Amino acid sequence: MIDKKKRLEAIKAMHTLVCMLNDESAYMCWINLVPDEATEQDLVDMSKDDGDMEDVSRKFIGIMSRFGNDGFYLGEDRTGKYVAFGAKK
């Protein structure tokens, strides 16, 4: 069995990446499973459950497959210009 720390790190990483995807629809898909504005405790609880980990992992793979080509939104630069990286043009 994978240790608790690695499970939590994995679910946090998936959550962070989905939240940064440059398509709001990705987040809307994500919150069908992971609570909207998930707290640390929400992620801890999900990481402890094998079924939740499996569901979250499958949802993450599906979202990345569908929305990954849109790149990652990183906010605005100091001039106010929209900044996203990795989007296929």
Secondary structure as the mmCIF struct_conf table of DSSP 4:
data_model
#
loop_
_struct_conf.conf_type_id
_struct_conf.id
_struct_conf.beg_label_comp_id
_struct_conf.beg_label_asym_id
_struct_conf.beg_label_seq_id
_struct_conf.end_label_comp_id
_struct_conf.end_label_asym_id
_struct_conf.end_label_seq_id
HELX_RH_AL_P HELX_RH_AL_P1 LYS A 4 MET A 20
STRN STRN1 LEU A 21 LEU A 21
BEND BEND1 ASN A 22 ASN A 22
HELX_RH_AL_P HELX_RH_AL_P2 GLU A 24 TRP A 30
TURN_TY1_P TURN_TY1_P1 ILE A 31 LEU A 33
BEND BEND2 VAL A 34 VAL A 34
HELX_LH_PP_P HELX_LH_PP_P1 PRO A 35 PRO A 35
TURN_TY1_P TURN_TY1_P2 ASP A 36 GLU A 37
HELX_RH_AL_P HELX_RH_AL_P3 GLU A 40 LYS A 48
HELX_RH_AL_P HELX_RH_AL_P4 ASP A 50 PHE A 67
HELX_RH_3T_P HELX_RH_3T_P1 GLY A 68 ASP A 70
STRN STRN2 PHE A 72 GLU A 76
TURN_TY1_P TURN_TY1_P3 ARG A 78 THR A 79
STRN STRN3 TYR A 82 PHE A 85
BEND BEND3 GLY A 86 GLY A 86
#
